[in-house]
Amino acid sequence: MPSLQIRDLPEPIYQKLKEQAAKEFRSLSQQAITVLAKGLGVSKDSKSRRKEILEQISKNPVGPSGDTLPDPVAMIREDRER
């Protein structure tokens, strides 16, 4: 995998990158890769990707066999009526 070294990085940029890395529980290198990828439109950040996946799941819920999942409210009502 290629590596990149950045010389003469302005201190405010370095500090901001360091703060973001700490907030996201990432290393400085991981955060730099994430910011570069996001800025270049190469990939989406994990939060956006998770949000899209969860939206897809909620729109089209399917079980392991490929069948749609039953409505949980109906299942609870049925169970309570026993």
Buried (B, 14 or more C-beta within 10 A) or exposed (E): EEEEEEEEEEEEEEEEBEEBBEEBEBEEEEBBBBBEEEEEEEEEEEEEEEEEEEEEEEEEEEEEEEEEEEEEEEEEEEEEEE
